[in-house]
Amino acid sequence: MASRWSKRRKIQHDVECHLDMIRQLESNTSCLSDCSGGNQTAASGQANIDDASAVDSVVDHLTDVEDCLSDVSSEHSSDVPEYSYTSSSDFSSSEDNDDVQSDCESEVEPENEGSLQTKLSNWAVEHRIPHVALGSLLSILRPNFSDLPKDPRTLLGTSTVVETKNVAGGIYCHVGIAWQLVRLLSHTGFRDTQGSVLEVQINIDGLPLTKSSNSQLWPILCRIVNLHEFSSGSGNSRLKDPFIIGLFHGSGKPSNVDEFLQDFVAEMLHLEQNGLILENTVYQIKITAFVCDMPARLYVKCVKGHGAYGGCDRCTQRGLYLRKVTFPETDAALRSDMSFKELTDKNYHTRVSPLTSLSVNMVSGFVLDYMHLVCLGVVRKMVSLWLTGPLQTRIGWRAVREINEKLMVLKPCMPIEFRRRPRPISEFEHWKAVEFRQLLLYTGPVCLSDVLSPELLCVAMSILLNPSLCDKYVSYSQELLVSFVKHFASLNVSDSLTYSVHALVHLSDDAKRYGVLDNISAFPFENFLGKLKQSVRKPSFPLQQVVRRLSERQDVAQPELTYPILKSEHSSGPVVSDIVVKKQYRELVLQNFTVKLIPGDRFVELTSGDVVNVQNIVVDKDNHVGVLYRKCLSLESFFEYPTASTNIGIYRFRHLGNAVHYVEIS
């Protein structure tokens, strides 16, 4: 393999060749300029075209070659240095890198907010523009905007060196939780309260990159839970997103969990003992929960799998083998955090977890994520039994067709907050977790009412996911879940009480400890993993690509939104005589939801308890935003078992009132 200096000499030679070609074109152009008339114009135009093509060729060639060079140098970089939680530098260190930096980086000038460089950089990051395409664009713009850099990496602030080390059968890059926290807090306008506690959640999961290989990324993600306590304003919504602490790449999961978590555990121990110092203020760092799916929980906790006889991570029940290990009991003795650290159950542990050295609860601190447990677990299993299970659990093809037709009728009526529209239930094998959640909580009670009765699970989960209901009725939801588990086997097959169904009896314990289940959901982490996968543009050096894309994205400014936001002005009414209307709009965007004058987005429940149909969105003479609405009359429950559906916010109404009312948006 050629050395780095050989590659640099080759690049220098290529540059000189291209420059000679450009000089020759310029010489030809000057000669042709002596021609007269139309020949002069035609010759000059042709020379300019060829000149631009040559410049584009240089930029494209250098971008490809230098990307290859930076990937190779990153792969063979040294081990990760000791972390520094006061650093504000990029992912890479700056030691002895001046000789390998692109010459064009010296051309970066201080840029004003809203400058062309800033706008161009934000645009390229937001739309994931490849460096080759961005380099070609820069070569076109530079003749008219000389302050633009030549190299897209200079424009984007791309990290040119990614420091990695070989661990656990792959390579690992440790970004650092302290460095990320300092970066985030500096963007929030935080209040410096001495002794404040930063509560964070940790997620560890595998991310397959392609279907044609075993290449995987294993990121360690973090998310600040109580960021609102430190922000002086509404804060940037991006600050609520997860961020990377460390990143592993290999042909499978890390072969040694101690090596994989070594840097993370060492840094967390330091932060737990000394805190995070930021502008003379010490913040305590506390891990409130690990939000992982079952395989990842087993891996980092170093315990036996959920298919083992003692596989439940919340109770000591010994499973019963009925073609597969099942857990029929609902009141077995519970595991405790102390018994886990003391390794009381020798048959449950495979080794000592490196996480036991941290002040994290090894039982209650590893939450049951409802995305994997309920949506992709129980609900998917129920649908599978209805459509492809044994004969005694299947529903007929006519029932399936009826459900599909109802789902398609609901498709145009879904609110904008639902990212995915309903698909036929016969395509459930391709459904995502949000679609199973949608079926359970929203479309299921309507589409399954004449065929099946899944109200037990629907009511229980509606309580655990509703902030106004969770505190009051969490014990009632536990009773419903226990009842559901007890009846599940009798309604289906005897071997269906596997871990995913049994764990429902422990789900309300997490709600008592953390509040609504969305507080400890894996949905934010899974969304981030999807974006992370999009950062990989080619199969070689995926870890380095991800870190570079993150270095480009970290300083991108997001506009601060001020609510309410009004869109689509119109003048078609209706209006009322006692309100002086200045403007009318078709869309009203609030912080948590959107109201639009279309069927799926115009039904809302007011704080008074009235369910209304929004007729118009207006601004009055005092610039107050309000809505004109008609009340839904004759509200009644959609179902009565196990409780009236009106108690969980599901209504059926007969007709709308004729009177149009006005309410101001507070």
C-alpha positions, 0 to 999 in steps of 0.5 A: 500500500502506498504511503501517505506522502506517495499519495500526496506527491501523486495528487500534486502531480495531478494538480500540476497536470490540470493546471498546465491544461488550464494555462494552455486553454487560457493561452488559446483563448488569448490567441483567439481574442485577436480574431475579429467579428463573430469568430471572436465571440464564438471562439471566446465562448468555446474557450470559456466552456472548455475552461469551466469544464477543466476546472470542474474536472480538477475539483471532481478529481481532487474531491475523489482522491482526497476523500480516499486519502482521508478515509485511509488515514482515518482507518490507521489513526492512533488510539483515542486520547484521554477525553477532555470535557472542557474542549470545544474543538472538533471530533479530531485533534489538531496536533501535527495536522497542518501539513495534511490540511487542504491549502484552501482551508486558510481561505476561510474568513469570519462569516456573518450570520446569514452570509452566503457561506452559512446558508450554503453550508446549512443547505448542503447539510440539510439536504445531504449534498455529496461533496462531489456535487458541492465541490462542482457547485463551489467551482461555479460560484467562486468566480462571482463569490471569491470568499467561498472556499474551494474545498467543500470540506472547508465550507462544511467544517468536516473533520479530516481525522477520525481517531479510532482504536481496535477493540472487540473485533472491530474499530471504535471511536469515543466522542465523549459524553462530557464534550457533547454535553458542553456543546449542547448546554452552550446552545441553550442559554442555560441557567447556571444553577450550582449543584444541578443534576443533568439527567440522561438516558443511554441507548445501545443498539446494533444497526445493520448497514446492508443486507448483503453483508454483516457490517454493523454499527453499534452506537452508544447514544445519550439523550438529556431528559431534563434539558428544559430545566436549564434552558432560559427559553423554548430551546432548539428542538434539535437539542432534545435529540439523542447524540453519539457518545461512542461508535463501534463498527465491525462484522457483528456485535462487539465480541467483548463487552468490557472492551466495548464499554471501557471508555464509556464506563471510565468517563461516566465514573469520572463524571459521577465523582467530579461532575461536569464543570462548565463556566465555573458551575458544577453539574452532577450527571445521573443516568436515569435509565438505559433504553434498549431492546431485549437483545441489547439489554442482555448483552450489556447486563451479561445475563441469560437470554429471554428464551432461558428458563430464568429469562425474565429480567424483572421476576424470578419465575422459572419458565415452563417449556411448551414447545418454547419457554413460557412464563404463565405466572403473573405474581412471581417474586420480583428481582431487586437492584441489590440482588443483581449486584450481589449476583444472588441468582447464579443461573441468571448471570453469565458474568459480571457486567462492566456497568455494575461499577456505575451508580445505575440500577441494574434492574429498574434502571433498564426499562421495558421499552413499549416500542419493542415490547408492545408494538413490535412484540405483542401487537405484531404477534396478535396480528400474526396469529389472526392472519397466519397463525393456527386455524383456531386463531385465524380470522376468515378472508372476508374479515381480513378484506373488511378490515382492509377496506375500513383502513383504506377509508380512514386513510384520507382522514388521518391527522398530519401528526401521523407520519404513516397512513394506514396500510392493509393489515394483510401487509403487516409483515412490512409494517413499522412500529408506529403502524402497530401503535396506530392500529392499537390506539387509534384505528384498531377500535374502529376497524376491528370492532365487528371482528375482534375485541382488543380493547383490554390492551388498547385501554391499558396502553392509552392510560400509560401513554396519556399524561393526564390519565397515567398518574390517576389510573396507573394501578388500573392499567396494571390490572388490565394488563394482568387480565390480558396476559391471563386470557391471552393463552386461553384465547390463542394457543398455550405456548403463546405466553412467551417473554414478550407477552409475560413482560406486560405485567411489569410494564406499569412498574416503569410508568409508576417510576418514570411517568408516561411510557413515552418518557422512556421510549426508544422511538427518539433513538430509533429515529436517530439511528435511521438518520445515522444510517443515511450518513453512510454513503459508501460501504468503505469506512462507514464509521469515519463517514458517520463521524464526519457527517456529524462534525458537519452537522453540529454547528448548523443553526436551526431557526427558532420557531415562534408559535403559533404559526399561520399558513395559507391565507384565504378569504372564503370564510366563514366569519361571525358578525361580532368579530372584526377579522383582519386575516383568515388562514387554513393552517394553524401550527402550535407547538404540539399539534397542527390544526388545518381545515381538512377532515383529518386535522379540524377536530380538536378537544378544547380545554373546556372539554368540548369536542369541536370541528374547526371552521376557520382560523382568523386574526382579529383587529387586535392581532389575536389568533382564534378559531371559529368552530361548531360543536360536536353534539350527542357525544357518546362512548364508542365502546363500554368494555373494560371502561367507557371509551370517553374516559380515554378520549375516544368519542362517537358523535351524531351531528354538528351544531349549527351555531358558529362559536369563537375562541381565542388561542392562548 
